[in-house]
Amino acid sequence: MTEEHLPTERWKQRLQNYSVVLQHLNEAVEAYDEKSPNIIKEGVLQRFEFTHELAWKVLKDYLEYEGHQNITGSRTATRLAFNLGLIQDGQIWIDMIESRNKTVHAYDASILETEFSKVRESYNACFIQLKEKLSTL
């Protein structure tokens, strides 16, 4: 394999990993019902964290493959991806960054409940849209 093929392989491999993690998140979201114990919610939030991490990294890898430079973090990747039409709702993606930061460091049940609702109501759909978009490239 030549060096010029490495960036392609990297973003496509990351997309495959993202797809697997997204499937796990979908399974957890679908398995939840109002009678589920709190540990299910905690599992959904942890899967959200993993999925978000891979989402922005696959965006970063793809954007670098396309020649974009200086992508220093999830906010930079998110803004550029929105500007290029890779993601549809830039504000929800920015909200995801905030939610991820909250869930990683929060132990307050009300914060976790709020973030859990966001994952179920909007974030998961955005993750699916990203997978569908990148799978066509």
Phi, psi and omega in degrees: 000132179276161182296329181294341179272346184300315180299321178299311180299322183296309183290326178289322176295318179296322177297320177298315178297318178300317180300320179294313181295321177297319177300319178297319177297315179301317179299318180293317179297316181292329181285341184286138165218173186300340180271354182294144177290161181302333181298332176293317177299317179298321177295319177299316180295321178294319177294325174301314180301314179297316183295316179297318180301313179289327179300309183288331179288324176291324174299313179302311181298317180295315180298321176294321176301324180280359174101003179281142184243169172060040174271101191266347181185187185295324179294316179297313179298319181295313180299314181294318179299320178294314180299330181266001177081016178282331175236152188268319184241094184300324181293320177297321179293323175294319176300324178300320179299314178298317180297318180298317178298322179292315185290329180292326187246001185261143176234004179279125184300324181291323177295314180297321178297315179299314182292323177301316179298320179297320179300311183292320188274331183218321187295317183301318179297322178295320177299318180296316178301319179298314180301314180298317180296310183292332180291342179270353185271000000 
